[in-house]
Amino acid sequence: MRFGILGPLRVGGGEATITAGRDRTVLAMLLLRAGRVVPVEELIDAVWEDRPPATARTQLQICVSRLRQRLAAVGLPPEIIVTDPVGYGIRVEPTDLDAEVFGRAVEAGRVAVADGQAAEASRHYRSALALWRGPALSGIASRSVRRRAQTLDEQRLAVLEECVDVELRLRRAADLIDELTETVERHPLRDRLRGQLMLALSAVGRQADALAVYREGRRIYAEELGIEPGAALQELHQRVLAGDLALAGPEDPAPAPVRALPRAISDFIGRQQTVSRLVKEIEEDGARIQLIDGMAGSGKTTLAVHLANALGDRYPDAHLFIDLHGHSERTPLNPAAAVATLLRQLGVPAERVPLDPDDRLAMWRTELAQRRALLVLDNAADAAQVTPLLPNGPNCLVLITSRRRLVGLDEGRPSSLPVLDPQEAVELLGRVAGPERVVAEPDAAGEVARRCGHLPLAIRLAGARLAHRPRWRIADLADRLAQGRNPLAEFAAGDRSVGQAFALSYAQITPPAQRLFRFLGLHPGVRIDNRVAAALADLPLPETQDLLDELVDAHLVEEAEPGRYRLHDLIREYSRLLLGEPERVEERRDALRRLLDHHLYVAAELTRQVEWASSRLALRLPEPARPDLVAASVADGRSWFDENRSALPALSRIAEAEGFPRHCWQLARASWRAQFDGGHLDDLIEMHEAGRRAAATMGDDEAVATMLNYLASAYYRLARFSEAIGLMEVALDLWRRLGLHHEVRNTLGNLATSHAANGDLPQGLACYQAAKAMYQRPGELGHLAQLLNNLSFAHFVAGRYEEALRVGRRHLSLARQVGDARQVGHAIAHLGMIRHRLGHGEPAHRLLRLGLRLKRKSGNRFGEGELLNEIGLIERRAGRLDAAAALHRQALVLMMEVGDRIGQCGSRNLLARALLDQGDVASALDLHRRVLADATRLGARREQARALDGIARCLRGTDPTATRSHWMRALALFRQVESPDQHEVARLLAELD
């Protein structure tokens, strides 16, 4: 053999060939997984453990290179170590590695045992044991190596025990006593070995010595573990005392193997990664207990039976299965009753099964002690139910399934089953309903799988409905699932239904957890945090967290990340059905009010922190009922809005539909700032349209006007200026009739900005002057600053740079005076843009960079894009064309993210100019033409004119007629909007003449 790991590491017949510690560790890891690729991460972990250096990968490559050289020096081909994109592996022939030879000899021994050939089995076992030269890979300290080497050492002991069993039946007890005595001294807590020594001593008439071996073991157990010896050893002790020990002879037939597994389904699909991982843990890592948990209908039993059938050949003595009824309409089996069933599966006659539960469990452990058995404990209720059923023998594999996480078990590796991925779900539907139907309607099949939440049980039941209705199209079922008031009713076949499966899980949790579960279905978002759950249930946060943990353990809720939870779509439907029962009408309405209150107060408080006090007058809210939960959510800051982006419009719809009109419009108002700054304009429009309807139903004109004013802001950002102006004029009329001076003034300011943007600067300036005249009190300086901000920008757009500079400086002074950081950012940004146009190079650049930092800090992505474009313009005029194009591209991405269509047109026009200067005429022309189409559709005359100007520049020199036509159209539009660009275009036209 070329390699030895059953003792110190040996290569090419010697143990000192590989001397470097890291090289020995790497080679040991490769040999422990011979024939497989060992990932680089595992090798790094084995060599450096908790503190790998930054150069670990490079050093690992050096180790492998050095190993190849060492192997070549002893006559081994260096390519025996293979490199893979994932890691490294080593190729060995069947006789190259002593561990492989050991495994084959052991398997031959087990086959001989099964065939009743005890002497042949002994020969194979002894041949295998003779390969050991000491503890596996002794002298290598790596934790990863030691963990895997201990598994090999455990295998050696298990094989020795099997060998001793055979040789005791061959009546070789006298030859075994010395070996067993020495082994028991080294492994004093190993019950099976101690029992075998007692058997061997008794077989040669040394009963007193056998009893002494038991007493010594009992003393060690008491001193080191504080327990009594196992039931099997205690029973053996009693038999020695009674003189009732007889060893089986070689002629005794081996017991017939037991097969009690249910039939494996033929359409098992998916779960490939889970199956591969479990097989690896069982075959390579020696895991003897596997815990498979998951929500109802996730396919736990199917997976366990599939895995048991796949691994069954490794456990030839018995394949056992029992449904423990932990989650069923029947009472869960107690351990004694379960053991009685399992003993009968093993062939123990009913009359021999002890009546006493403890005696029954002792017999169960004794029966399994000498067997290589596979046991499936299905549908377990909890850890207390399964713990007594776990065998002591090291040669047994136990697969446990449960809808709950069995956190009370001291051993066992857990696997929580997710739902199927979309492709697997569609494949399963095809297996049940017929693959040809799925091929004919792939989109409908995907929709049915999605409506099933990719849950295996739901897909099987949906597929069964299709299979029994050959005239149905898959699209027919998809429509039923989409339109049905109770989707769960569609997932039923005979006595099986998804709803019933969920009901059984629901029945197993405590009443407080049931109450919280019912409320969670009210939340419309994808995820729900623990603070919202506490608000829904009106409970302290720690108590709510305990209940959420209970729901997670029962697989009724999934913990997406700490403190964040989600419900499977069908479980959410089940939760809603529970709360929709007639006797829970008031319970449901009260929970809805608490849900809406929580989100309204959090959104309002976050908005209050960034708006002026006078802007918050519309949100006159009393103190919240749960200030603790509001404060905890407000601490998340602006990210709270990001996390709840999809939930807020859905809550608005709920408030409107369920008769909470005040919540509907106030939630829209409280969410406006985050939606406007973030560019979530569709959400803004939806919420404010609903808010307007809700306010109208209340007869609250002030609330209606508020909704109109903020709704207009979205249309302004979308360049729908006429619609924005129309909405604000209606709001202005309402404010005037209500006699609300402050709101009239603000709406005039907003109208001024919209008129100016729409190309009607005189009307805009008239509104500005009317609004400015209404500022009378010092406490209103904040709003005056806002008005000056808009006025300064209007002058800037019109090319009145000196006037814009004067107003901008006044704006900055007022913003600093009132301490409004947001307005300070606006002022600095606009001043940078103005001074750039005035030719103040370095000061302009400094102001723009500072403004960009402030915009990013405040989360104003539109403003950030605006400044990136301005800085890009500076870079282009300085000849730094690559930098200019990069900045305009960044700006375009931001404008697209925030949905600002005018901003997108402007960014594309500027990017096209930079590309033209780089010599990429085709790309520039394409961009300008795209802007021309978009801007014409939007009615954005300024960007329309800039696109025409750009197209003319691209065509100049190749098509004089088209160039003149485009510049003439551009000039007409620039004059309409009073743009300073008209002078440059007029000059270019004159040059053509």
MIROZA-896800 format. One line per 8 residues: number of its first residue (from 0); for each residue x, y, z of C-alpha. Coordinates in steps of 0.25 Angstrom, whole numbers, plus 2048, in hexadecimal, padded with zeros to 3 digits. Layout:
NUM> X:Y:Z | ...
This chain:
0> 800:800:800 | 805:80E:7FC | 7FE:815:807 | 7FB:812:816 | 7F2:81A:81F | 7EE:80F:829 | 7F9:813:832 | 804:81E:830
8> 803:824:822 | 80B:81B:818 | 80F:81E:80A | 816:814:801 | 819:80A:80C | 81F:814:815 | 81A:81D:820 | 824:829:81F
16> 823:82C:810 | 81A:838:813 | 820:840:81E | 81A:84E:81D | 80E:850:826 | 806:857:81D | 809:84E:811 | 805:842:81A
24> 7F8:848:81E | 7F4:84B:810 | 7F8:83D:80B | 7F0:837:817 | 7E4:83F:813 | 7E5:83A:805 | 7E7:82C:809 | 7DB:82D:812
32> 7D2:831:806 | 7D9:828:7FC | 7D3:829:7EE | 7CC:836:7F2 | 7CF:844:7F0 | 7D2:84B:7FD | 7CE:85A:7FD | 7D9:864:7FF
40> 7D1:86A:80A | 7D1:85D:812 | 7E0:85B:80F | 7E3:869:814 | 7DA:867:821 | 7E2:85A:823 | 7F0:860:822 | 7EE:86D:829
48> 7E1:86B:831 | 7DB:878:836 | 7E6:882:831 | 7E9:880:822 | 7F3:88A:81D | 7EF:893:811 | 7F8:88B:808 | 7F2:87D:80C
56> 7EE:879:7FE | 7FC:87C:7F9 | 803:875:804 | 7F9:869:802 | 7FD:869:7F3 | 80C:868:7F8 | 808:85C:801 | 802:855:7F6
64> 80E:857:7EC | 818:853:7F7 | 80F:846:7F9 | 810:843:7EB | 81F:844:7EB | 820:83B:7F7 | 817:830:7F1 | 81F:830:7E4
72> 82B:82E:7ED | 826:821:7F2 | 821:81C:7E4 | 813:821:7E4 | 80D:829:7D8 | 80C:838:7DC | 7FF:838:7D5 | 7F9:82F:7DF
80> 7F5:83C:7E6 | 7EA:843:7DD | 7E7:852:7DD | 7D8:855:7DB | 7D1:863:7DB | 7CC:860:7E8 | 7D8:85B:7EF | 7E1:84E:7EF
88> 7E0:83F:7EF | 7E8:833:7EE | 7E6:827:7E5 | 7E9:819:7EC | 7E7:80B:7E6 | 7DF:801:7EE | 7EC:7FB:7F5 | 7F3:809:7F7
96> 7ED:80D:804 | 7EC:804:810 | 7DF:80B:814 | 7D9:806:807 | 7DE:7F8:809 | 7D9:7F8:817 | 7CB:7FC:812 | 7CA:7F1:808
104> 7CF:7E6:811 | 7C4:7EB:81B | 7B9:7EA:811 | 7BE:7DC:80D | 7BD:7D8:81B | 7AF:7DE:81D | 7AA:7D6:810 | 7B0:7CA:816
112> 7A8:7CC:823 | 79B:7CE:81B | 79E:7C1:813 | 7A0:7B9:821 | 7AF:7B7:81E | 7B5:7BB:82C | 7C3:7B5:829 | 7C4:7BD:81C
120> 7BF:7CA:823 | 7C9:7C8:82E | 7D4:7C7:824 | 7D0:7D4:81C | 7CE:7DC:829 | 7DC:7D8:82E | 7E2:7DB:821 | 7DC:7E9:822
128> 7E0:7EB:831 | 7EF:7E7:82E | 7F0:7F4:825 | 7F0:7FD:831 | 7FD:802:836 | 7F8:80B:841 | 7EE:816:842 | 7EA:81C:834
136> 7F4:827:830 | 7FA:828:83D | 804:834:83E | 7FB:83D:836 | 7F5:848:83F | 7EC:84F:836 | 7DD:84F:83B | 7D7:84C:82E
144> 7E1:840:82C | 7DF:83B:83A | 7CF:83C:839 | 7D0:833:82D | 7DA:82A:832 | 7D2:827:83F | 7C7:822:835 | 7D1:818:830
152> 7D5:814:83E | 7C6:812:841 | 7C4:809:835 | 7D0:801:839 | 7C9:7FE:847 | 7BC:7FB:841 | 7C2:7F1:837 | 7CA:7EB:843
160> 7BC:7E9:84A | 7B6:7E3:83E | 7C2:7D9:83D | 7C1:7D6:84C | 7B2:7D2:84A | 7B6:7C9:83F | 7C1:7C2:846 | 7B9:7C1:853
168> 7AF:7B9:84B | 7BB:7B1:845 | 7BF:7AD:854 | 7CC:7B5:854 | 7C9:7BC:861 | 7D7:7B8:867 | 7DE:7BE:85C | 7D7:7CB:85D
176> 7D8:7CE:86C | 7E6:7D5:86C | 7E2:7DD:860 | 7D5:7E1:866 | 7DB:7E4:873 | 7E5:7EE:86D | 7DB:7F4:864 | 7D1:7F6:870
184> 7DC:7FD:878 | 7DE:807:86D | 7CF:809:86B | 7C9:807:878 | 7BC:80E:874 | 7B9:805:868 | 7AD:7FC:86D | 7AE:7F2:862
192> 7BC:7EF:864 | 7BA:7ED:873 | 7AF:7E4:870 | 7B7:7DC:866 | 7C2:7DA:871 | 7B8:7D5:87B | 7B2:7CB:871 | 7C0:7C6:86E
200> 7C4:7C4:87C | 7B7:7BD:87F | 7B9:7B4:873 | 7C6:7AF:87A | 7BF:7AD:887 | 7C5:7BA:88D | 7B7:7C0:892 | 7BE:7C7:89E
208> 7C7:7CE:895 | 7BC:7D2:88C | 7B4:7D8:898 | 7C1:7E0:89C | 7C1:7E5:88E | 7B3:7EA:88F | 7B6:7F0:89D | 7C2:7F8:898
216> 7BA:7FD:88D | 7AE:801:896 | 7B8:809:89F | 7BE:810:893 | 7B0:814:88E | 7AD:819:89B | 7B9:821:89D | 7BB:827:890
224> 7AD:828:88A | 7A4:827:897 | 79B:81D:890 | 799:80E:891 | 79E:804:885 | 794:803:87A | 788:7FA:87A | 78F:7EF:871
232> 79B:7EE:87A | 792:7ED:887 | 78A:7E2:880 | 797:7DB:87D | 79C:7DC:88C | 78F:7D6:890 | 790:7CA:887 | 79F:7C8:88C
240> 799:7C8:89A | 78F:7BE:896 | 798:7B5:88E | 78F:7B7:882 | 79A:7BA:878 | 79B:7B1:86B | 7A3:7B5:85F | 79E:7B3:851
248> 7A5:7A8:849 | 7AA:7AA:83B | 79E:7A2:836 | 794:7AC:83B | 78E:7B3:82F | 78F:7C2:82E | 782:7C9:831 | 77A:7CC:824
256> 77B:7DB:821 | 76F:7E4:824 | 769:7ED:81A | 75E:7F6:81F | 760:803:817 | 754:808:80F | 754:808:800 | 75D:814:7FA
264> 755:81D:7F1 | 759:81C:7E2 | 759:82B:7E0 | 763:82F:7EA | 76A:83C:7E4 | 772:847:7E9 | 779:848:7F6 | 786:844:7EF
272> 78F:84D:7F8 | 788:848:804 | 789:839:801 | 798:83B:7FD | 79B:842:80A | 794:838:812 | 79A:82C:80B | 7A8:833:80E
280> 7A5:835:81C | 7A1:827:81E | 7AB:820:816 | 7B7:828:818 | 7B5:82F:825 | 7AF:824:82C | 7A2:82C:830 | 799:821:837
288> 78C:82A:839 | 786:833:82F | 77B:83D:832 | 772:841:826 | 768:84C:82A | 760:856:822 | 752:85C:820 | 746:853:81D
296> 746:84E:80F | 755:850:80C | 758:841:809 | 760:83D:816 | 75A:82F:816 | 75D:82D:807 | 76B:832:809 | 76E:829:815
304> 768:81D:80D | 770:820:801 | 77D:822:809 | 77A:815:811 | 778:80D:804 | 785:813:7FE | 78D:80F:80A | 786:802:80E
312> 791:7F9:809 | 79B:7FF:813 | 791:7FA:81E | 78E:7EC:81A | 788:7E7:828 | 77B:7EF:829 | 774:7FA:822 | 769:800:82C
320> 75E:80A:82A | 754:810:834 | 74A:81C:833 | 74B:822:841 | 73E:82A:83E | 745:837:844 | 73C:840:83B | 730:838:837
328> 721:836:83B | 726:82A:844 | 72C:82B:851 | 73B:82B:850 | 741:81E:854 | 748:81D:861 | 756:817:860 | 752:809:867
336> 747:807:85C | 750:80B:851 | 75B:801:856 | 750:7F6:856 | 74D:7F9:848 | 75C:7F9:844 | 75F:7EC:84C | 754:7E5:844
344> 75A:7EA:837 | 767:7E4:83C | 760:7D7:83D | 75F:7D6:84C | 752:7CE:850 | 748:7D6:857 | 748:7CD:863 | 757:7D0:865
352> 755:7DF:865 | 756:7E4:873 | 74A:7EB:87A | 753:7F4:882 | 757:800:879 | 765:801:87F | 767:7F2:87C | 761:7F4:86E
360> 76B:7FF:86B | 777:7F6:870 | 773:7EB:867 | 772:7F5:85B | 780:7FA:85E | 785:7EB:85F | 77F:7E7:852 | 786:7F2:84B
368> 793:7F2:852 | 799:7E7:848 | 791:7EB:83C | 795:7F5:830 | 787:7FB:830 | 781:807:829 | 775:80D:831 | 76B:818:82C
376> 764:81F:837 | 759:827:82F | 751:832:834 | 757:834:841 | 750:83D:84B | 75C:842:853 | 76A:83D:858 | 763:836:865
384> 75C:82D:85C | 768:828:854 | 773:829:85E | 770:81B:864 | 76F:815:856 | 77D:818:852 | 786:80B:851 | 793:80A:859
392> 79A:803:84E | 7A4:80A:845 | 7A0:802:839 | 792:808:838 | 78D:814:830 | 781:81C:835 | 779:825:82C | 76F:82E:834
400> 764:837:82D | 75C:841:834 | 754:84E:831 | 75B:854:83E | 76A:856:840 | 76E:84C:84A | 777:855:852 | 777:84C:85E
408> 77F:841:858 | 78E:840:85D | 793:83A:84F | 78E:83A:841 | 791:843:835 | 785:84C:831 | 780:84F:823 | 775:858:821
416> 76E:856:813 | 76B:862:80B | 760:862:800 | 764:85D:7F2 | 76B:867:7E8 | 762:86B:7DD | 768:862:7D3 | 766:856:7DC
424> 758:85A:7DF | 754:85A:7D1 | 75B:84C:7CF | 753:846:7DA | 746:84C:7D5 | 749:845:7C8 | 74C:838:7CE | 73E:838:7D5
432> 736:83E:7CA | 73D:83A:7BE | 74A:83F:7B8 | 743:842:7AA | 73A:84B:7B1 | 745:853:7B7 | 74C:854:7AA | 740:859:7A3
440> 73D:864:7AD | 74B:868:7B4 | 746:876:7B8 | 73A:871:7BF | 741:865:7C5 | 74B:86F:7CB | 73F:878:7D0 | 738:86C:7D7
448> 746:868:7DE | 747:876:7E3 | 739:876:7E8 | 73C:86A:7EF | 748:871:7F6 | 751:866:7F0 | 74C:85D:7FC | 74D:84F:7F8
456> 740:84A:7FE | 738:856:7F8 | 73E:853:7EA | 73B:844:7EB | 72C:847:7EF | 72B:851:7E3 | 732:847:7DA | 728:83C:7DF
464> 71C:846:7DB | 722:847:7CD | 724:839:7CC | 716:835:7CF | 711:841:7C6 | 717:83E:7B8 | 70E:848:7B2 | 714:853:7BA
472> 71F:85C:7B5 | 72A:860:7BF | 726:86E:7BD | 718:86B:7C2 | 71D:866:7CF | 726:873:7D0 | 71A:87B:7CE | 713:874:7D9
480> 71E:876:7E3 | 720:885:7DF | 711:888:7E0 | 70C:87F:7EC | 709:886:7F9 | 70F:87A:800 | 71B:875:7F9 | 71D:86A:803
488> 710:863:7FF | 716:860:7F1 | 721:858:7F8 | 719:84C:7FC | 718:83D:7F7 | 710:833:7FF | 714:834:80E | 721:83C:80A
496> 721:84B:80A | 72B:856:80D | 722:85D:816 | 720:851:81F | 72F:84F:81F | 731:85D:824 | 726:85B:82E | 72D:850:835
504> 73A:858:836 | 731:864:83C | 72B:85B:846 | 738:857:84C | 73C:865:850 | 738:86D:85D | 72C:876:85D | 734:883:85D
512> 73C:87E:851 | 72F:87B:84A | 72A:889:84D | 737:88F:847 | 737:886:83B | 729:88A:838 | 72D:899:838 | 73A:897:830
520> 732:894:823 | 72D:8A2:824 | 73A:8A8:820 | 73B:8AA:811 | 74A:8AB:810 | 754:8A0:80C | 75B:8A1:819 | 756:8A5:827
528> 75F:8A9:832 | 75D:8A6:841 | 759:8B4:844 | 74D:8B3:83B | 749:8A6:840 | 749:8AC:84E | 741:8B7:84A | 737:8AE:843
536> 736:8A5:850 | 737:8B1:859 | 741:8A9:861 | 74F:8AD:867 | 75A:8AA:85D | 761:89F:865 | 754:898:867 | 751:899:858
544> 75F:894:855 | 75D:888:85D | 750:885:855 | 757:888:848 | 761:87E:84B | 756:874:84E | 750:876:841 | 75E:874:83A
552> 760:867:841 | 752:863:83C | 756:867:82E | 74A:870:82D | 753:87C:82C | 761:87D:825 | 76C:886:82C | 772:88C:820
560> 77C:893:828 | 77D:897:837 | 771:89F:83B | 76B:89D:82D | 760:893:829 | 758:88E:81D | 74C:885:81B | 74B:87C:80F
568> 740:881:806 | 736:875:809 | 739:876:818 | 736:885:817 | 728:881:810 | 726:877:81B | 729:882:826 | 71F:88C:81F
576> 714:881:81E | 715:87F:82D | 714:88E:830 | 709:88F:826 | 6FF:886:82E | 6F2:88E:833 | 6F5:88D:842 | 703:894:83F
584> 6FE:8A1:838 | 701:8AA:844 | 70E:8A3:847 | 712:8A5:838 | 70E:8B4:837 | 716:8B7:844 | 722:8B0:83F | 721:8B8:832
592> 720:8C5:839 | 72D:8C2:841 | 734:8BE:834 | 730:8CB:82D | 733:8D3:83A | 741:8CD:83B | 745:8D0:82D | 73F:8DE:82D
600> 746:8E3:839 | 753:8DD:835 | 752:8E4:827 | 74D:8F1:82D | 759:8F2:837 | 763:8EF:82D | 75D:8F9:824 | 75C:903:82F
608> 76C:902:831 | 76E:907:823 | 763:911:821 | 760:91F:826 | 756:920:832 | 74C:928:829 | 74C:91D:81F | 748:913:829
616> 73B:91A:82D | 733:911:824 | 737:905:82D | 731:908:83A | 732:8FB:842 | 730:8F8:850 | 73A:8F0:858 | 73C:8E2:853
624> 736:8D6:85B | 744:8CF:85A | 74F:8DA:85A | 759:8CF:85E | 757:8C8:851 | 756:8D4:849 | 764:8D9:84F | 76A:8CC:84C
632> 766:8CC:83D | 76A:8DB:83B | 778:8D7:840 | 779:8D0:832 | 779:8DE:82C | 777:8DF:81D | 779:8D1:81B | 76B:8CE:821
640> 765:8D4:815 | 76E:8CB:80C | 76A:8BF:813 | 75B:8C3:813 | 75A:8C8:805 | 750:8BD:800 | 749:8BD:80D | 745:8CB:80D
648> 73C:8CC:800 | 736:8BE:804 | 732:8C4:812 | 72C:8D0:80B | 723:8C7:803 | 720:8BF:810 | 71C:8CC:817 | 713:8D1:80B
656> 70C:8C3:80A | 70A:8C1:819 | 705:8CE:81C | 711:8D5:823 | 710:8E2:81A | 718:8EB:824 | 724:8E1:824 | 723:8E0:815
664> 726:8EE:812 | 72F:8F1:81E | 738:8E5:81A | 739:8EA:80C | 73D:8F8:811 | 747:8F2:81B | 74E:8EA:810 | 74F:8F5:806
672> 75D:8FA:809 | 763:8EC:808 | 75C:8E8:7FC | 75F:8F6:7F5 | 76D:8F6:7F8 | 76F:8E7:7F5 | 768:8E8:7E7 | 75D:8DE:7EB
680> 753:8E6:7E3 | 749:8DB:7E0 | 748:8D8:7EF | 746:8E7:7F2 | 73B:8E9:7E7 | 734:8DC:7EC | 734:8E0:7FA | 730:8EF:7F8
688> 725:8EB:7EF | 71F:8E1:7F9 | 721:8EC:804 | 71A:8F6:7FB | 70E:8ED:7FA | 70E:8EA:809 | 70F:8F8:80D | 703:8FB:803
696> 6FB:8F0:80A | 6FD:8F7:817 | 6F9:905:812 | 707:90A:816 | 70A:915:80C | 717:918:813 | 71C:90A:812 | 717:90A:803
704> 720:916:800 | 72C:910:807 | 72B:903:7FE | 729:90C:7F2 | 735:914:7F5 | 73F:908:7F8 | 739:900:7EC | 73C:90C:7E3
712> 74B:90A:7E7 | 74C:8FC:7E0 | 746:902:7D3 | 750:90D:7D4 | 75B:903:7D5 | 755:8FB:7CA | 755:908:7C1 | 746:907:7C0
720> 746:916:7C4 | 738:919:7BF | 732:90F:7C8 | 73A:913:7D4 | 736:922:7D1 | 727:91D:7D0 | 728:916:7DD | 72E:921:7E5
728> 724:92B:7DF | 719:923:7E5 | 721:922:7F2 | 723:931:7F2 | 714:934:7F1 | 711:92A:7FD | 71C:931:805 | 716:93F:802
736> 708:93B:806 | 70D:935:813 | 715:942:816 | 722:93A:818 | 72C:945:815 | 739:93C:817 | 734:931:80D | 730:93C:803
744> 73E:942:803 | 745:934:802 | 73C:930:7F6 | 73F:93D:7EF | 74D:93A:7F0 | 74B:92C:7EB | 743:931:7DF | 74E:93B:7DC
752> 758:930:7DB | 74F:928:7D2 | 74C:934:7C9 | 75B:937:7C7 | 75E:928:7C4 | 752:928:7BA | 759:933:7B2 | 750:93F:7B8
760> 75A:947:7BF | 752:953:7C0 | 746:94C:7C7 | 750:945:7D0 | 757:952:7D4 | 749:958:7D7 | 746:94C:7E0 | 753:94E:7E7
768> 750:95C:7EA | 742:959:7EF | 748:94F:7F8 | 753:957:7FD | 74A:963:800 | 743:959:80A | 74F:957:813 | 74D:960:81F
776> 752:959:82B | 760:956:830 | 75C:948:833 | 759:945:824 | 767:947:820 | 768:938:81D | 75E:938:812 | 763:945:80D
784> 770:93E:80B | 769:933:803 | 763:93E:7FA | 770:945:7F8 | 776:937:7F4 | 76C:935:7E9 | 76D:944:7E5 | 77C:943:7E4
792> 77B:937:7DB | 771:93D:7D2 | 77A:949:7CF | 785:93F:7CD | 77D:937:7C3 | 779:944:7BC | 788:948:7BB | 787:954:7C4
800> 793:950:7CC | 796:95C:7D3 | 788:95D:7D9 | 789:94E:7DC | 796:950:7E4 | 78F:95C:7EC | 783:953:7EF | 78C:947:7F2
808> 794:94E:7FC | 788:953:803 | 783:945:803 | 790:93F:809 | 78F:94A:814 | 781:947:818 | 784:938:818 | 78F:93A:821
816> 787:943:82A | 77C:939:82C | 786:92D:82D | 780:925:822 | 78B:91C:81D | 782:917:811 | 780:926:80C | 78F:929:80E
824> 792:91D:805 | 789:922:7FA | 78F:931:7FB | 79D:92C:7FA | 79A:923:7EE | 793:92E:7E7 | 79D:938:7EA | 7A8:92F:7E4
832> 7A0:92D:7D7 | 79E:93C:7D6 | 7AC:93F:7D8 | 7B0:935:7CE | 7A8:93C:7C4 | 7AE:949:7C8 | 7BC:944:7C5 | 7C0:943:7D4
840> 7C8:936:7D2 | 7CE:932:7DF | 7C4:937:7E8 | 7B9:931:7E0 | 7C0:923:7E0 | 7C2:924:7EF | 7B3:928:7F2 | 7AE:91D:7E9
848> 7B7:912:7F0 | 7B2:917:7FD | 7A3:917:7F8 | 7A5:909:7F3 | 7A9:904:800 | 79E:90A:807 | 794:905:7FD | 799:8F7:7FF
856> 798:8F8:80E | 78A:8FD:80E | 786:8F2:804 | 782:8FB:7F9 | 785:8F3:7ED | 77F:8FC:7E3 | 788:908:7E8 | 794:8FF:7E8
864> 791:8FC:7D9 | 78F:90A:7D6 | 79D:90E:7DC | 7A4:902:7D5 | 79F:908:7C8 | 7A4:916:7CB | 7B2:910:7CF | 7B2:908:7C3
872> 7AF:915:7BB | 7BC:91B:7C1 | 7C4:90F:7BE | 7BF:90F:7AF | 7C3:91E:7AE | 7D0:91B:7B4 | 7D3:910:7A9 | 7D2:904:7B3
880> 7C8:8FD:7AB | 7C9:8EF:7B1 | 7C6:8F5:7BF | 7BB:8FD:7B9 | 7B4:8F1:7B3 | 7B5:8E9:7BF | 7AF:8F4:7C8 | 7A3:8F5:7BE
888> 7A1:8E6:7BE | 7A1:8E6:7CD | 797:8F1:7CD | 78E:8EA:7C3 | 78E:8DE:7CC | 789:8E6:7D7 | 77E:8ED:7CF | 779:8E0:7CA
896> 779:8DA:7D9 | 771:8E6:7DE | 768:8E7:7D2 | 76B:8F5:7CE | 768:8F5:7BF | 76D:903:7BC | 779:900:7C4 | 77B:8F4:7BB
904> 77A:8FC:7AF | 784:906:7B4 | 78E:8FC:7B8 | 78D:8F5:7AA | 78F:902:7A3 | 79B:905:7AB | 7A1:8F7:7A9 | 79E:8F8:79A
912> 7A6:906:79A | 7B2:8FF:7A1 | 7B1:8F3:797 | 7B1:8FC:78B | 7BD:904:790 | 7C4:8F6:792 | 7C1:8F3:783 | 7B6:8E9:785
920> 7AC:8F0:77C | 7A3:8E4:77A | 7A1:8E2:789 | 79F:8F1:78B | 794:8F2:780 | 78D:8E6:785 | 78C:8EC:793 | 787:8F9:78E
928> 77D:8F3:785 | 778:8EB:791 | 777:8F7:79A | 770:8FF:78F | 765:8F4:78E | 763:8F4:79E | 764:903:7A0 | 759:905:795
936> 750:8FB:79B | 752:901:7A9 | 751:910:7A3 | 75E:913:7A9 | 762:91E:7A0 | 770:922:7A6 | 775:913:7A4 | 76E:912:797
944> 776:91E:792 | 783:919:798 | 781:90C:790 | 77E:913:783 | 78B:91B:786 | 793:90F:788 | 78D:908:77C | 792:914:773
952> 7A0:913:779 | 7A0:904:776 | 79C:907:767 | 7A4:914:765 | 7AE:911:75A | 7A6:905:754 | 798:90B:752 | 797:91A:751
960> 788:91A:74E | 785:911:75A | 78E:919:763 | 788:926:760 | 77A:920:762 | 77D:91B:770 | 784:928:774 | 778:930:770
968> 76E:927:778 | 778:928:784 | 779:937:783 | 769:938:783 | 768:930:78F | 773:936:797 | 76D:944:794 | 75F:93F:799
976> 765:93A:7A7 | 76F:947:7A7 | 77B:93E:7A8 | 789:944:7A7 | 78D:939:79D | 785:941:793 | 791:94A:791 | 79B:93F:78E
984> 791:938:784 | 78F:945:77D | 79E:947:77B | 79F:939:775 | 794:93C:76B | 79B:949:767 | 7A8:941:765 | 7A0:938:75B
992> 79C:944:753
